[in-house]
Amino acid sequence: MTRILATAAVEFRIALRNRWVAIAIAMMALFSVVLSAAGSAPTGALGADRLSVTVASLTSLAVYLVPLVALLMSFDGVAGEVERGTLPLLLTYPVTRSEVLAGKLLAHLGVLGLAVLVGYAIAAAAAIAVEPAAVQGLPALWRLMWSSALLGAAFLCLGYALSALARRPAGAAGLAIALWLVMIVLYDLGLLAAVVADGGGWFTTQVFPWLLLANPADAFRLFNLAASEATAAAAGIGGAANAIPAWQALTSVLAWPLLALALAVAAFRRVTP
């Protein structure tokens, strides 16, 4: 554990020096303030408190922004060490490759968690200041916070895996952006096209729910909307959130970081100094 914490401390200082801490916090704070102001407009129509509606909007923000920030922080986690020539030196220390990745993950997750905490706290403070009864939505906000950290951990580990496979920062960056486009944008568009073509048949009723759970971003969104009083604010995904049990979405959210970390460790072990 000492070796992991030492690695994490070094990586966190590097993140501070590269302005990743400031960038991540600024991005989350800016988008949270905008969504807090714009997303609370339908509060009366939905019959939910202001913070619950804001949480539904923040869920949609986190699905896009958290994976993107995670991949941008992690894409050169291994490839950068290879290109700078520091990997051979790093591996001479009494630390295993899995401990190196664990240290990087801990540091980057700390940066991401700090950004999420600041952004969501600003949104909550704005909602409660306007409507004191919005404190009823604090449990939903807390659930969103820790599940956002799990989502970020999954994509951080996927970024390390791509970084180890590419072995060059430029290639790793391209793979990271491609992964984000496929898993966050194109995946849902493909499912939507398939559902429309199926017309409520076997694919829609039997296969579609499992494909949603197979994507960590969709599982994250389903888990947070399933227990929300403002599900209607999320448009089409609201129906799926009501149809899929929350425990299944939670299982996917919990399993993905472990699976992604195993993939990253396996890929890193194949990298030669």
PAZAPA-4460 file (N, C-alpha, C; in steps of 0.05 Angstrom, whole numbers, plus 32768, in hexadecimal, padded with zeros to 4 digits):
% residues 273
    n_x    n_y    n_z   ca_x   ca_y   ca_z    c_x    c_y    c_z   seq   type   mol
   8011   7FE8   8000   8000   8000   8000   8011   8019   8000     1      M     A
   8028   8018   800E   803A   802F   800F   8045   8035   7FF3     2      T     A
   804B   8021   7FE3   8055   8025   7FC8   8040   8031   7FB6     3      R     A
   8027   8028   7FBA   8011   8033   7FAA   800C   8050   7FB1     4      I     A
   800D   8057   7FCA   8009   8073   7FD3   801F   8085   7FC9     5      L     A
   8038   807A   7FC9   804E   808A   7FC0   804B   8090   7FA2     6      A     A
   8043   807C   7F93   803F   8080   7F76   8028   8094   7F72     7      T     A
   8013   8091   7F81   7FFC   80A3   7F7F   8004   80C0   7F85     8      A     A
   8015   80C4   7F99   801E   80DF   7FA0   802D   80EC   7F89     9      A     A
   803F   80DC   7F7C   804E   80E6   7F65   803B   80ED   7F4E    10      V     A
   8028   80DB   7F48   8016   80E0   7F32   8004   80F8   7F38    11      E     A
   7FFC   80FC   7F51   7FEB   8113   7F57   7FFA   812D   7F54    12      F     A
   8014   812D   7F5B   8024   8145   7F57   8028   814B   7F39    13      R     A
   802B   8136   7F29   802C   813A   7F0C   8012   8146   7F01    14      I     A
   7FFC   813C   7F0B   7FE2   8147   7F03   7FDF   8164   7F0A    15      A     A
   7FE9   816B   7F22   7FE8   8187   7F2A   7FFA   8198   7F18    16      L     A
   8011   818E   7F11   8024   819D   7F00   8019   81A0   7EE4    17      R     A
   800A   818C   7EDA   7FFF   818D   7EBF   7FE4   819B   7EBE    18      N     A
   7FDB   81A6   7ED5   7FC2   81B5   7ED7   7FA9   81A4   7ED4    19      R     A
   7FAC   8189   7ED6   7F95   8178   7ED4   7F81   817C   7EEA    20      W     A
   7F8B   8182   7F02   7F78   8186   7F19   7F67   819F   7F13    21      V     A
   7F74   81B5   7F0B   7F66   81CE   7F06   7F53   81CB   7EEF    22      A     A
   7F5C   81BD   7EDA   7F4B   81BA   7EC2   7F32   81A9   7EC8    23      I     A
   7F36   8193   7ED6   7F1F   8181   7EDD   7F0B   818F   7EEF    24      A     A
   7F15   819D   7F03   7F03   81AC   7F15   7EF4   81C2   7F06    25      I     A
   7F02   81D1   7EF6   7EF5   81E6   7EE7   7EDF   81DC   7ED4    26      A     A
   7EE5   81C6   7EC6   7ED1   81BA   7EB4   7EB8   81B1   7EC3    27      M     A
   7EBC   81A2   7ED8   7EA5   8198   7EE7   7E95   81AF   7EF4    28      M     A
   7EA3   81C3   7EFF   7E95   81DA   7F0C   7E85   81EA   7EF7    29      A     A
   7E91   81EF   7EE0   7E83   81FF   7ECC   7E6A   81F1   7EC2    30      L     A
   7E6D   81D8   7EBA   7E55   81CA   7EB0   7E40   81C5   7EC5    31      F     A
   7E49   81C1   7EDE   7E36   81BD   7EF4   7E25   81D6   7EF9    32      S     A
   7E32   81ED   7EF8   7E24   8206   7EFD   7E10   820B   7EE6    33      V     A
   7E18   8206   7ECE   7E06   8209   7EB7   7DEE   81F7   7EB9    34      V     A
   7DF2   81DD   7EBF   7DDD   81CA   7EC1   7DCB   81D0   7ED9    35      L     A
   7DD7   81D9   7EEF   7DC7   81E0   7F06   7DB3   81F6   7F00    36      S     A
   7DBC   8209   7EEF   7DAA   821F   7EE8   7D95   8217   7ED3    37      A     A
   7D9E   8208   7EBF   7D8C   8201   7EA9   7D7C   81E8   7EAF    38      A     A
   7D87   81D5   7EBE   7D79   81BB   7EC2   7D63   81BC   7ED6    39      G     A
   7D61   81D1   7EE6   7D4D   81D2   7EFB   7D33   81DF   7EF1    40      S     A
   7D32   81E7   7ED7   7D1A   81F4   7ECD   7D01   81E4   7ECE    41      A     A
   7D02   81C9   7EC8   7CE9   81BA   7EC9   7CE1   81AF   7EE4    42      P     A
   7CEC   81BA   7EFA   7CE7   81AF   7F15   7CCA   81AC   7F1B    43      T     A
   7CBB   81C2   7F17   7C9E   81C1   7F1E   7C8F   81AC   7F0D    44      G     A
   7C95   81AA   7EF4   7C87   8198   7EE2   7C8C   817B   7EEA    45      A     A
   7CA4   8175   7EF4   7CAB   8159   7EFB   7CA3   8152   7F17    46      L     A
   7C9C   8165   7F28   7C94   815F   7F43   7CAB   8156   7F54    47      G     A
   7CC4   815D   7F4D   7CDB   8155   7F5C   7CE9   816E   7F67    48      A     A
   7CFA   816A   7F7C   7D08   8181   7F86   7D1E   818A   7F72    49      D     A
   7D28   81A2   7F76   7D3B   81AD   7F63   7D55   819D   7F62    50      R     A
   7D5F   8193   7F78   7D78   8185   7F78   7D75   816A   7F6A    51      L     A
   7D5E   815D   7F6D   7D5A   8143   7F5F   7D5A   8147   7F40    52      S     A
   7D4E   815D   7F37   7D4F   8163   7F1B   7D6B   8169   7F12    53      V     A
   7D79   8178   7F23   7D95   817F   7F1C   7DA6   8166   7F1B    54      T     A
   7DA1   8153   7F2D   7DB1   813A   7F2D   7DAC   812A   7F13    55      V     A
   7D93   812A   7F09   7D8D   811D   7EF0   7D9D   812A   7ED9    56      A     A
   7D9F   8145   7EDA   7DAF   8152   7EC5   7DCD   814D   7EC9    57      S     A
   7DD6   814C   7EE2   7DF2   8147   7EE7   7DFA   812A   7EDF    58      L     A
   7DE6   8118   7EE0   7DEB   80FD   7ED8   7DF2   80FC   7EBA    59      T     A
   7DE3   810B   7EAA   7DE9   810C   7E8D   7E04   811A   7E88    60      S     A
   7E0A   812E   7E98   7E24   813B   7E96   7E3B   8127   7E9C    61      L     A
   7E38   8118   7EB2   7E4D   8106   7EBB   7E52   80F0   7EA6    62      A     A
   7E3D   80E6   7E99   7E40   80D1   7E85   7E53   80DA   7E6F    63      V     A
   7E53   80F3   7E68   7E64   80FC   7E52   7E7F   8107   7E5D    64      Y     A
   7E7F   8116   7E72   7E96   8124   7E7B   7EA9   8113   7E8C    65      L     A
   7E9F   8103   7E9E   7EB1   80F3   7EAF   7EC2   80E0   7E9F    66      V     A
   7EB6   80D0   7E8D   7EC8   80BE   7E7D   7EDC   80CD   7E6C    67      P     A
   7ED4   80E4   7E61   7EE6   80F4   7E50   7EFE   80FE   7E61    68      L     A
   7EF9   8109   7E78   7F0F   8113   7E89   7F20   80FB   7E92    69      V     A
   7F14   80E5   7E99   7F23   80CD   7EA1   7F36   80C4   7E8B    70      A     A
   7F2C   80C2   7E73   7F3D   80B8   7E5D   7F53   80CC   7E56    71      L     A
   7F4D   80E6   7E58   7F61   80FA   7E52   7F78   80FA   7E67    72      L     A
   7F72   80F2   7E80   7F86   80F1   7E94   7F97   80D7   7E92    73      M     A
   7F8B   80C2   7E88   7F98   80A7   7E8A   7FA4   809E   7E6F    74      S     A
   7F9F   80AB   7E59   7FA7   809F   7E3F   7FC6   809D   7E3D    75      F     A
   7FD5   80AE   7E4B   7FF2   80AC   7E4A   7FFE   80A1   7E63    76      D     A
   7FEE   8093   7E73   7FF7   8088   7E8D   800E   8075   7E89    77      G     A
   800D   8065   7E74   8022   8051   7E6E   8032   805B   7E55    78      V     A
   8024   8064   7E41   8031   806C   7E28   8044   8084   7E2D    79      A     A
   803C   8096   7E3F   804D   80AC   7E46   8067   80A4   7E53    80      G     A
   8065   8090   7E65   807D   8085   7E71   8090   8078   7E5D    81      E     A
   8084   806A   7E49   8094   805D   7E34   80A2   8072   7E23    82      V     A
   8093   8086   7E1B   809F   809B   7E09   80B4   80AB   7E17    83      E     A
   80B0   80B2   7E30   80C4   80C2   7E3F   80DC   80B1   7E48    84      R     A
   80DA   8097   7E45   80F0   8085   7E4E   80F2   8081   7E6B    85      G     A
   80DD   8088   7E7A   80DD   8085   7E97   80D2   806A   7EA1    86      T     A
   80C7   805A   7E8F   80BC   8041   7E97   80D1   802D   7EA1    87      L     A
   80E8   802B   7E94   80FD   8019   7E9F   8106   8021   7EBB    88      P     A
   8109   803B   7EBF   8111   8045   7EDA   80FB   803F   7EEE    89      L     A
   80E2   8043   7EE6   80CB   803E   7EF9   80CA   8021   7F01    90      L     A
   80D0   800F   7EEE   80CE   7FF3   7EF4   80E6   7FE8   7F04    91      L     A
   80FB   7FF8   7F07   8111   7FF0   7F17   810B   7FF3   7F35    92      T     A
   80F7   8003   7F3B   80F0   8007   7F57   80E1   7FEE   7F62    93      Y     A
   80E1   7FEA   7F7C   80D4   7FD3   7F87   80B6   7FD6   7F87    94      P     A
   80AA   7FD7   7F70   808D   7FDB   7F6C   8084   7FCA   7F55    95      V     A
   806E   7FBD   7F57   8064   7FAC   7F42   8054   7FBD   7F2E    96      T     A
   804F   7FB2   7F17   8040   7FC1   7F02   8023   7FC6   7F0C    97      R     A
   8017   7FB3   7F19   7FFC   7FB8   7F23   7FFC   7FCE   7F38    98      S     A
   8011   7FD0   7F48   8012   7FE6   7F5C   8016   8001   7F4F    99      E     A
   8025   8001   7F39   8028   801A   7F2A   800E   8024   7F1F   100      V     A
   7FFF   8011   7F13   7FE4   8019   7F09   7FD1   8021   7F1F   101      L     A
   7FD3   8013   7F36   7FC2   801A   7F4D   7FC8   8036   7F57   102      A     A
   7FE2   803D   7F58   7FE9   8057   7F60   7FE0   806D   7F4D   103      G     A
   7FE3   8068   7F33   7FD9   807B   7F1F   7FBB   807E   7F21   104      K     A
   7FAD   8067   7F25   7F90   8068   7F27   7F87   8078   7F40   105      L     A
   7F95   8074   7F56   7F8E   8082   7F6E   7F91   80A0   7F6B   106      L     A
   7FA7   80A8   7F5F   7FAC   80C5   7F5B   7F98   80D2   7F48   107      A     A
   7F94   80C5   7F31   7F81   80D0   7F1D   7F65   80CF   7F27   108      H     A
   7F5E   80BB   7F36   7F43   80B9   7F42   7F3F   80CF   7F57   109      L     A
   7F55   80D6   7F65   7F53   80EC   7F78   7F4E   8107   7F6A   110      G     A
   7F5B   810B   7F53   7F56   8123   7F43   7F3A   8124   7F39   111      V     A
   7F31   810E   7F2E   7F15   810D   7F23   7F01   810F   7F3A   112      L     A
   7F06   8102   7F50   7EF3   8104   7F67   7EF1   8120   7F72   113      G     A
   7F08   812E   7F73   7F08   814A   7F7C   7EF7   815C   7F69   114      L     A
   7EFB   8157   7F4F   7EEC   8167   7F3C   7ECE   8162   7F3E   115      A     A
   7EC6   8148   7F41   7EAA   8141   7F44   7E9F   814D   7F5D   116      V     A
   7EAD   814B   7F73   7EA4   8156   7F8D   7E9F   8174   7F8B   117      L     A
   7EB2   8182   7F7F   7EAE   819F   7F7D   7E97   81A6   7F6B   118      V     A
   7E96   8199   7F53   7E81   819F   7F40   7E65   819A   7F4B   119      G     A
   7E61   8182   7F57   7E47   817B   7F61   7E40   818B   7F7A   120      Y     A
   7E54   8192   7F8A   7E4E   81A2   7FA2   7E44   81BE   7F9A   121      A     A
   7E50   81C9   7F85   7E47   81E3   7F7B   7E2A   81E2   7F72   122      I     A
   7E24   81CC   7F62   7E08   81C9   7F59   7DF5   81C5   7F70   123      A     A
   7DFD   81B6   7F84   7DEB   81B2   7F9B   7DE7   81CB   7FAA   124      A     A
   7DFC   81DB   7FAF   7DFA   81F4   7FBD   7DE7   8207   7FAF   125      A     A
   7DE9   8208   7F94   7DD8   821A   7F85   7DBB   8212   7F87   126      A     A
   7DB6   81F8   7F85   7D9A   81EE   7F86   7D8E   81F3   7FA2   127      A     A
   7D9D   81ED   7FB7   7D93   81F1   7FD2   7D8F   820E   7FD9   128      I     A
   7DA1   821F   7FCF   7D9E   823C   7FD4   7D84   8247   7FC9   129      A     A
   7D7C   823D   7FB2   7D63   8246   7FA6   7D4B   8239   7FB2   130      V     A
   7D4D   821F   7FB9   7D37   8210   7FC4   7D41   81FE   7FDB   131      E     A
   7D3D   8208   7FF4   7D48   81F9   800B   7D3D   81DC   800D   132      P     A
   7D26   81D7   8002   7D1B   81BB   8003   7D2A   81A8   7FF1   133      A     A
   7D3C   81B3   7FE1   7D4C   81A3   7FCF   7D5F   8190   7FDE   134      A     A
   7D62   8194   7FF8   7D74   8181   8007   7D69   8165   8005   135      V     A
   7D50   8161   7FFE   7D46   8146   7FFA   7D55   8136   7FE4   136      Q     A
   7D62   8145   7FD2   7D70   8138   7FBD   7D8D   8131   7FC3   137      G     A
   7D96   8136   7FDC   7DB2   8131   7FE3   7DBA   8114   7FE1   138      L     A
   7DA8   8100   7FE9   7DB0   80E4   7FE5   7DB5   80DD   7FC8   139      P     A
   7DA5   80E8   7FB6   7DA9   80E3   7F99   7DC4   80EF   7F90   140      A     A
   7DCB   8107   7F9B   7DE4   8113   7F94   7DFC   8103   7F9E   141      L     A
   7DF9   80F9   7FB6   7E0F   80E8   7FC2   7E12   80CF   7FB1   142      W     A
   7DFC   80C2   7FA8   7DFE   80AB   7F97   7E0B   80B2   7F7D   143      R     A
   7E05   80C9   7F72   7E12   80D1   7F59   7E30   80D6   7F5D   144      L     A
   7E38   80E0   7F74   7E54   80E5   7F79   7E65   80CC   7F78   145      M     A
   7E5D   80B8   7F89   7E6E   80A0   7F8A   7E6C   808F   7F71   146      W     A
   7E55   808F   7F64   7E53   8080   7F4B   7E63   808E   7F35   147      S     A
   7E65   80A8   7F36   7E76   80B6   7F22   7E93   80AF   7F26   148      S     A
   7E9C   80AB   7F3F   7EB7   80A2   7F44   7EBC   8087   7F39   149      A     A
   7EA8   8075   7F3C   7EAB   805A   7F30   7EAC   805B   7F12   150      L     A
   7E9B   806B   7F06   7E9C   806E   7EE9   7EB7   8079   7EE0   151      L     A
   7EC1   808D   7EEE   7EDB   8098   7EE7   7EF1   8083   7EEA   152      G     A
   7EF0   8072   7EFF   7F04   805D   7F03   7F04   804A   7EEC   153      A     A
   7EEC   8042   7EE2   7EEB   8030   7ECC   7EF8   803B   7EB3   154      A     A
   7EF4   8054   7EAD   7EFF   8060   7E95   7F1D   8067   7E99   155      F     A
   7F25   806D   7EB1   7F42   8070   7EB6   7F51   8057   7EB0   156      L     A
   7F46   8040   7EBA   7F53   8026   7EB5   7F52   801F   7E97   157      C     A
   7F3C   8025   7E8A   7F3B   8020   7E6D   7F50   8031   7E5E   158      L     A
   7F54   8049   7E68   7F68   805B   7E5C   7F84   804F   7E60   159      G     A
   7F8A   8044   7E78   7FA4   8038   7E7C   7FA8   8020   7E6A   160      Y     A
   7F93   8010   7E66   7F95   7FF9   7E54   7F9B   8002   7E37   161      A     A
   7F8E   8016   7E2E   7F93   8020   7E13   7FAF   802C   7E11   162      L     A
   7FB8   8039   7E26   7FD3   8045   7E27   7FE8   802F   7E25   163      S     A
   7FE4   8019   7E33   7FF7   8003   7E32   7FF7   7FF5   7E17   164      A     A
   7FE0   7FF4   7E0A   7FDE   7FE7   7DF0   7FEB   7FF8   7DDA   165      L     A
   7FE6   8013   7DDC   7FF1   8025   7DC7   800E   802A   7DCA   166      A     A
   8018   802D   7DE3   8034   8032   7DE9   803F   804D   7DDF   167      R     A
   802E   805D   7DD3   8036   8078   7DCA   801F   808A   7DD1   168      R     A
   8024   80A2   7DDD   800F   80B4   7DE5   7FFC   80BC   7DCF   169      P     A
   8007   80C0   7DB6   7FF5   80C8   7DA0   7FE2   80B2   7D99   170      A     A
   7FEB   809A   7D98   7FD9   8084   7D92   7FC6   807F   7DA8   171      G     A
   7FCF   8082   7DC1   7FBD   807E   7DD8   7FA7   8093   7DD9   172      A     A
   7FAE   80AC   7DD2   7F9A   80C1   7DD1   7F85   80BB   7DBD   173      A     A
   7F8D   80B2   7DA5   7F79   80AB   7D90   7F67   8094   7D99   174      G     A
   7F73   8080   7DA6   7F62   806A   7DB0   7F4F   8073   7DC6   175      L     A
   7F59   8085   7DD7   7F48   808F   7DED   7F2F   809E   7DE2   176      A     A
   7F34   80B0   7DCF   7F1E   80BF   7DC4   7F0B   80AC   7DB5   177      I     A
   7F16   8098   7DA7   7F05   8085   7D99   7EF4   8075   7DAD   178      A     A
   7F00   806D   7DC3   7EF1   805E   7DD7   7EDB   806F   7DE3   179      L     A
   7EE0   8088   7DE8   7ECB   809A   7DF3   7EB4   809D   7DDE   180      W     A
   7EBB   80A1   7DC5   7EA6   80A4   7DB1   7E95   808B   7DAF   181      L     A
   7EA2   8074   7DAF   7E93   805B   7DAC   7E82   8055   7DC4   182      V     A
   7E8D   8057   7DDC   7E7E   804E   7DF4   7E6A   8063   7DFE   183      M     A
   7E70   807D   7DF9   7E5E   8092   7E03   7E4A   809C   7DEF   184      I     A
   7E52   809D   7DD6   7E41   80A9   7DC1   7E36   8094   7DAE   185      V     A
   7E47   8086   7DA0   7E3E   8074   7D8B   7E2F   805B   7D96   186      L     A
   7E37   8052   7DAE   7E2A   803B   7DBA   7E0C   803F   7DBD   187      Y     A
   7E05   8056   7DC9   7DE9   805C   7DCE   7DDA   8061   7DB3   188      D     A
   7DE7   806E   7DA0   7DDB   8072   7D87   7DD5   8058   7D78   189      L     A
   7DE8   8045   7D7A   7DE3   802B   7D6F   7DCC   801C   7D7C   190      G     A
   7DCB   801E   7D96   7DB5   8011   7DA4   7D9A   801D   7D9D   191      L     A
   7D9A   8038   7D9B   7D81   8045   7D93   7D78   803D   7D77   192      L     A
   7D8B   803B   7D64   7D84   8033   7D49   7D79   8016   7D49   193      A     A
   7D85   8005   7D59   7D7D   7FE9   7D5B   7D61   7FE7   7D67   194      A     A
   7D5B   7FF7   7D7B   7D41   7FF6   7D88   7D2B   8000   7D75   195      V     A
   7D32   8015   7D66   7D1E   801F   7D53   7D19   800B   7D3D   196      V     A
   7D2E   7FFE   7D33   7D2B   7FEA   7D1F   7D1C   7FD1   7D29   197      A     A
   7D20   7FCB   7D42   7D13   7FB3   7D4E   7CF5   7FB6   7D52   198      D     A
   7CED   7FCF   7D58   7CD1   7FD5   7D5C   7CC4   7FC7   7D73   199      G     A
   7CD2   7FC6   7D8A   7CC7   7FBA   7DA2   7CC8   7F9B   7DA2   200      G     A
   7CD9   7F8F   7D92   7CDA   7F72   7D91   7CEE   7F66   7DA5   201      G     A
   7CF9   7F4F   7D9D   7D0B   7F40   7DAF   7D23   7F4F   7DB7   202      W     A
   7D30   7F5E   7DA5   7D48   7F6D   7DAC   7D42   7F82   7DC2   203      F     A
   7D2C   7F90   7DBF   7D25   7FA5   7DD2   7D1F   7F9A   7DED   204      T     A
   7D11   7F84   7DEF   7D09   7F7A   7E09   7D1D   7F67   7E16   205      T     A
   7D2E   7F5A   7E06   7D40   7F46   7E12   7D5D   7F4E   7E11   206      Q     A
   7D66   7F5A   7DFB   7D83   7F60   7DF7   7D8A   7F7C   7E00   207      V     A
   7D79   7F8F   7DFA   7D7E   7FAB   7DFF   7D86   7FB1   7E1C   208      F     A
   7D77   7FA7   7E30   7D7F   7FAD   7E4C   7D9B   7FA3   7E53   209      P     A
   7DA2   7F8C   7E49   7DBD   7F81   7E4F   7DD3   7F91   7E41   210      W     A
   7DCE   7F9B   7E2A   7DE1   7FAB   7E1C   7DE5   7FC6   7E2A   211      L     A
   7DD0   7FD0   7E36   7DD2   7FE9   7E46   7DE4   7FE4   7E5E   212      L     A
   7DE0   7FCD   7E6B   7DF0   7FC7   7E83   7E0D   7FC1   7E7C   213      L     A
   7E12   7FB8   7E64   7E2D   7FB1   7E5C   7E3F   7FCA   7E58   214      A     A
   7E33   7FE1   7E55   7E42   7FFA   7E52   7E43   8008   7E6D   215      N     A
   7E5B   800E   7E78   7E5D   801B   7E92   7E4F   8036   7E94   216      P     A
   7E4F   8045   7E7E   7E42   8060   7E7E   7E24   805D   7E80   217      A     A
   7E19   804A   7E71   7DFC   8046   7E72   7DF3   803A   7E8D   218      D     A
   7E03   8028   7E97   7DFD   801C   7EB1   7DFD   8032   7EC7   219      A     A
   7E11   8044   7EC6   7E13   805A   7ED8   7DFA   806C   7ED7   220      F     A
   7DF2   8072   7EBF   7DDA   8083   7EBB   7DC1   8075   7EC5   221      R     A
   7DBE   805C   7EBF   7DA6   804D   7EC8   7DA5   804B   7EE6   222      L     A
   7DBC   8046   7EF3   7DBD   8044   7F10   7DB4   805E   7F1E   223      F     A
   7DBE   8074   7F14   7DB7   808E   7F20   7D9B   8097   7F1B   224      N     A
   7D90   8090   7F03   7D75   8098   7EFD   7D60   8085   7F09   225      L     A
   7D68   806D   7F0F   7D54   8059   7F19   7D47   8062   7F33   226      A     A
   7D57   806F   7F44   7D4D   8077   7F5F   7D47   8095   7F60   227      A     A
   7D47   80A2   7F48   7D43   80BF   7F48   7D26   80C6   7F45   228      S     A
   7D1D   80DB   7F51   7D02   80E5   7F4F   7CFE   80F5   7F35   229      E     A
   7D14   80FA   7F27   7D12   810B   7F0F   7D1B   80FB   7EF6   230      A     A
   7D13   80E1   7EF5   7D1A   80D0   7EDF   7D10   80DC   7EC4   231      T     A
   7CF9   80E9   7EC5   7CEE   80F4   7EAC   7D00   8109   7EA0   232      A     A
   7D11   8115   7EB0   7D23   812A   7EA5   7D38   811F   7E93   233      A     A
   7D3B   8104   7E94   7D50   80F8   7E83   7D45   80ED   7E69   234      A     A
   7D2D   80F4   7E62   7D21   80ED   7E48   7D20   80CF   7E45   235      A     A
   7D2A   80C5   7E2D   7D26   80A9   7E26   7D32   8095   7E38   236      G     A
   7D48   809B   7E46   7D55   8088   7E57   7D45   8083   7E70   237      I     A
   7D31   8094   7E76   7D21   8090   7E8E   7D11   8077   7E8D   238      G     A
   7D07   806F   7E76   7CF8   8056   7E74   7D09   803E   7E7A   239      G     A
   7D22   803E   7E70   7D34   8028   7E75   7D3C   8027   7E93   240      A     A
   7D3F   803F   7E9F   7D46   8040   7EBB   7D30   8033   7ECD   241      A     A
   7D17   8036   7EC5   7D02   802B   7ED4   7CFE   800D   7ECF   242      N     A
   7D08   8004   7EB8   7D04   7FE7   7EB0   7D1A   7FD5   7EBA   243      A     A
   7D32   7FE0   7EBE   7D4A   7FD0   7EC6   7D4E   7FD3   7EE4   244      I     A
   7D50   7FBE   7EF3   7D54   7FC0   7F10   7D6E   7FCF   7F16   245      P     A
   7D6D   7FDF   7F2B   7D84   7FF0   7F32   7D9C   7FDF   7F3B   246      A     A
   7D96   7FC7   7F46   7DAD   7FB7   7F50   7DBD   7FAC   7F38   247      W     A
   7DB0   7FA8   7F21   7DBF   7F9E   7F0A   7DD1   7FB4   7EFF   248      Q     A
   7DC7   7FCD   7EFF   7DD8   7FE3   7EF6   7DEF   7FE8   7F0A   249      A     A
   7DE9   7FE5   7F24   7DFE   7FE9   7F38   7E14   7FD3   7F35   250      L     A
   7E0C   7FBB   7F2F   7E1F   7FA5   7F2B   7E32   7FAC   7F14   251      T     A
   7E27   7FB6   7EFE   7E38   7FBE   7EE7   7E4B   7FD5   7EEF   252      S     A
   7E40   7FE9   7EFE   7E51   8000   7F06   7E68   7FF7   7F18   253      V     A
   7E63   7FE3   7F29   7E78   7FD9   7F3B   7E8C   7FC7   7F2D   254      L     A
   7E82   7FB8   7F19   7E93   7FA4   7F0C   7EA6   7FB0   7EF8   255      A     A
   7E9E   7FC5   7EEB   7EAE   7FD1   7ED5   7EC9   7FDB   7EDE   256      W     A
   7ECC   7FE9   7EF4   7EE7   7FF1   7EFD   7EFA   7FDA   7F01   257      P     A
   7EF0   7FC4   7F0D   7F00   7FAC   7F12   7F08   7F9F   7EF8   258      L     A
   7EF5   7F9C   7EE6   7EFB   7F90   7ECC   7F0F   7FA1   7EBC   259      L     A
   7F0B   7FBC   7EBC   7F1D   7FCD   7EAD   7F39   7FCD   7EB9   260      A     A
   7F3B   7FCC   7ED4   7F55   7FCB   7EE1   7F64   7FB1   7EDA   261      L     A
   7F55   7F9B   7ED9   7F61   7F81   7ED1   7F6C   7F83   7EB4   262      A     A
   7F5D   7F90   7EA2   7F66   7F93   7E87   7F7F   7FA5   7E86   263      L     A
   7F7F   7FBA   7E96   7F96   7FCC   7E95   7FAF   7FBE   7EA0   264      A     A
   7FAD   7FAE   7EB5   7FC4   7FA0   7EC0   7FCE   7F8B   7EAC   265      V     A
   7FBC   7F7D   7E9F   7FC4   7F69   7E8B   7FD2   7F77   7E73   266      A     A
   7FC8   7F8E   7E6A   7FD5   7F9C   7E54   7FF0   7FA7   7E5D   267      A     A
   7FF2   7FB1   7E75   800B   7FBD   7E7F   8021   7FA8   7E81   268      F     A
   801A   7F90   7E89   802D   7F7A   7E8C   803A   7F72   7E71   269      R     A
   802E   7F79   7E5B   8038   7F72   7E41   804B   7F88   7E36   270      R     A
   804D   7F9E   7E44   805E   7FB4   7E3B   807A   7FAF   7E44   271      V     A
   808D   7FAF   7E32   80A9   7FAB   7E38   80B7   7FC6   7E3C   272      T     A
   80C8   7FC8   7E50   80D6   7FE2   7E56   80E7   7FEB   7E3E   273      P     A
***
